[in-house]
Each structure stands twice: as structure tokens, then as C-alpha cells.
Amino acid sequence: DDGLDVLSLAGGNEGALVTGYSFVMHRLDCGDAGLESAPINAIRGDDAVFNAAALKRLLDGERSAYRDAVLFNAASALSVAGKGADWPERVAMAAKALDSGGARDLLARWIDMAV
């Protein structure tokens, strides 16, 4: 509904479940994943310094709409990969990757490889 190319916390989202040569359209709200709605401005980025600081806070465990948006979209990727039984379980899987430090460690490895 928001014209975004990612799942939004601000409103309904449309998705297509593709099987073989057919598809079924469906609607998904963040509440279906156990997440609270939030306005788009709550996750709006800015310059590289601002965005890097937001990412650091996320990886350091800050609870925010930004974190919920990341969890919602990570849950979507897990859905595409066939992981998890439902949206709340996929959100929990994504939260575990953040909370365990796994996501922070992976980013650090990518940075090391790039330098």
C-alpha cells in the first residue's frame, strides 16, 4: 500500500505465492508476524553516517521500528527459503540471528574481506 519495494510496518503488503507456473496473490500485515505497526518515517534513512549509526544500534540490540522492519523482511526471506512454519516463527528466527550476535559477526567478516 505504501509503494515500497520491501515489506512495510505502515500498512498492508501484497505478495505472490508462486508455485510452478501459477501464483496466488495474498495480503500480509505486520501484525500477522506479531509485530507492531509503525509509520514509514520511523525507519527513514539519511546519509551514510546516519545509516551506519542506525545499523550499529540495530546490531547492538536496540529495540525499534527499524529492528521490526528488518525482522519482518528477514522473515520474508526465510519464507521464500521454506524455513519456519509461520510468520511469528520466522520473525523469531531472524531475531535470534540478531540477538545472538550472528548478524554482527557476519557483517564484520564481510568488512574484513572488503578491506
N, C-alpha and C positions, 0 to 999 in steps of 0.2 A: 504494500500500500504506500510505502514511503519512496519508492523509486530507487531503492538501494540495490546493490549487487551482492549484499550479504543479508543474513537473517537479522531482522530488526527487533529490538525490545519495545519499539514505539507503537507498533501496530501489527496487523496480520501480515503473514507472509504466504506467498504461493510457491508451491513446489510441484515437481512432476516425479512420480514414481514410474520409472521406465523398466519394463520387463520385455525382453526380446524386441519386437517391433511395435509394441503398444505402450501407451502411457496413460496414467490416471493423474489428473491434477488434484491437489489437496491443499488445504489451508492449515497453517501452523501458527500458533500464538506462543509467545514465550512462557505463558502460564502452563502450556501443555508440557513444558520441560521443567516446571517447578521454579521458574524464575519470575521476578517482578518486572513489570513494565517500567520503562524509563524514556524520557524524551531524547530525540536524536542529539540535542545539544550536550547531553551528559557524556557522550563519547566522541564528541567532535575533536579532531586533532588540530595541529597547527604546524609550526616549523619542526625541523629535525630535532632540535634540542628539547622542545616541548614533548614531542612524541617519544623520544628516548627516555625522558623522565617518567612519562606515563607507563611505558613498558617496564622500566625498573621497579616502579611501585607495584605493578601487577605481579612481577616475578618475586618481589619481596613479600607478597601476601596481602596487599591492601584489598579490602572488600569494597567493590564499587560497581556502578553500572558498566564501566569499561570491562571489568572482570566478567560480569554476567554476559556481556556481548561476546567476549572471547569464548566463554564456556558454551554458549548457545551455538556458535558457529563451529567450534570444535566438535560438539555433539553431532552436528550435521555431517561433518566429515566421517565421524565414526559410523553414522547411519549408512552412508554410501559404502563404507568398507564392510558393512554387515556385522558390526560389533554392537553389543548391547541389545537388550530385549525391548527397551522403550526409551523415550526421551529423558526421563529423570535418571535412568541408569547411565546413559551416555554422558549426561552432564556430570554425574558423579565420577565417571572415568576421567573426564577432562580435568575436573577439579583435583583429582589425585595426582595427575601429571604436573599440575602447577604446585600443589601443596607439598609434594614430595621433593621438590627441587629439580625434578627431571627436566622440565622445560628450561629452567635457568641454565642447567648444565649443558643441555643441547645447544642453546644459543652461544654459550661460552666456547664450545668446541667449534661451532661454525665460524665464530670470530677468529679463533686461533688459526683455522685453516685459511682464512681470507687474508691474514696478515703476512 
